[in-house]
Amino acid sequence: MDFDSLFNAQLDTLKDEGNYRIFAELERKCGAFPKAKSHDEDCPEEVTVWCSNDYLGMGQHPKVIKSMQDAVAENGCGAGGTRNISGTNHQHKLLEAELADLHGKESALLFTSGYVSNWAALSTLGSRLPDAVILSDELNHASMIEGIRHARCNKVIWKHNDPEDLDRKLAALPSNATKIVAFESVYSMDGDICPMQEIVEVAEKHGAMTYLDEVHAVGMYGPRGGGVSEREGLADRITLIEGTLGKAFGVMGGYITGSEPMCDFIRSFSSGFIFTTALPPAVAAAARTSVAHLKQSDQERANQKIQVERLRKRLDDFGIPHLENPSHIIPVMIKDPVKCRMLADILMQDYGIYVQPINYPTVPKGTERLRFTPGPFHSDGDIEHLVQALATLWKQCAIAHQVA
Ligand SMILES: *Cc1c(COP(=O)(O)O)cnc(C)c1O
């Protein structure tokens, strides 16, 4: 049996559609972020990364690096076991306390990634709570969708960021259902932010739990980096807040926070929490330093906002259309997978600008885009170089349109 022909047939389809994923092989340069060394022969040796989720450069913050180094020196590399069997390190407990405090919750529970935390928490809640129904925003992240799928409970999809649709759908459910409303604060592809207060009010009206993914908002919004729920004073009305330590916090890991019994319930019943090796103690130590730093320092957030505004303004100056949104994410719509890939390749090869093309299935077909995430370490010169390159390519595209 020629199994490879089965694999290749499906890969060929992806390639024909322009949706085949090509990863850029980089070496991040500590102290020089967002500059990185590229291992792609067709492009400059040094490139500027424009699509990192290390939004604030915390992955190279001296305090974060030092705490990881210190913890490695003290604890060695791995955790040595699952949380249940010898793997619970003091660093894990310290980090969980830090995270519970970040969101003003009783308790927190760590996972190996944000993906795993969503998958594990939603599947455990949905499968174990009596007559559970998960009401999921239609644009929720793949990790939530997989968790809901694995829960095998009833599910209802509601219109993106539409509290009225949620209200109607909640009203149609039987009164004995345990209702769980799952949604995100910042949606990372369009950069839009949910109407959190309305969603919370609708959920409260129907006695539903709220499950909020703050992955793209933790570290970024709220006076202490507690996310949009902190900024809007709503954290205490949300049943479960989920986040990552791998994006703005610059390290790795995922977590949930909420009441003591709820975290204990997920700790006790969730396969994705129990049957996997715990995060390395040094990762937990570095993440805690990052979380703690961003609780008391607003400098990184402030500088990032300035660069986000600067890039938006310069794109406007050159007439390059980008999605308006209230967040830190700047999507430039290309609306064609092949063109999107081609533009990204030219930016990388001719200009040393690295932005990953975002194609289906990450976004719907016809909404392909380049997604820029300016940070405090992008210089004004970096921004100028980017908009000049885009302006040149835009002109060439416009000419191509006229000829065609
Ligand atoms: C990235 C992402 C996750 C997963 O977090 P990781 O820590 O990267 O696994 C979860 N939810 C959303 C909305 C995300 O964008």
The ligand as an SDF file (V2000), in Angstrom:
LIG
                    3D

 15 15  0  0  0  0  0  0  0  0999 V2000
   -3.2040   31.1110   20.6940 C   0  0  0  0  0  0  0  0  0  0  0  0
   -4.5930   30.9340   21.2150 C   0  0  0  0  0  0  0  0  0  0  0  0
   -4.8950   29.9590   22.1650 C   0  0  0  0  0  0  0  0  0  0  0  0
   -3.8850   28.9240   22.5480 C   0  0  0  0  0  0  0  0  0  0  0  0
   -2.9220   29.4190   23.3960 O   0  0  0  0  0  0  0  0  0  0  0  0
   -1.4560   28.7560   23.3680 P   0  0  0  0  0  0  0  0  0  0  0  0
   -0.8810   29.0900   24.6830 O   0  0  0  0  0  0  0  0  0  0  0  0
   -0.7480   29.3460   22.1970 O   0  0  0  0  0  0  0  0  0  0  0  0
   -1.6680   27.2790   23.1850 O   0  0  0  0  0  0  0  0  0  0  0  0
   -6.1520   29.9310   22.7390 C   0  0  0  0  0  0  0  0  0  0  0  0
   -7.1030   30.8280   22.3730 N   0  0  0  0  0  0  0  0  0  0  0  0
   -6.8600   31.7630   21.4470 C   0  0  0  0  0  0  0  0  0  0  0  0
   -7.9450   32.7250   21.1050 C   0  0  0  0  0  0  0  0  0  0  0  0
   -5.6160   31.8440   20.8330 C   0  0  0  0  0  0  0  0  0  0  0  0
   -5.3920   32.7420   19.8750 O   0  0  0  0  0  0  0  0  0  0  0  0
  1  2  1  0
  2  3  1  0
  2 14  2  0
  3  4  1  0
  3 10  2  0
  4  5  1  0
  5  6  1  0
  6  7  2  0
  6  8  1  0
  6  9  1  0
 10 11  1  0
 11 12  2  0
 12 13  1  0
 12 14  1  0
 14 15  1  0
M  END
$$$$
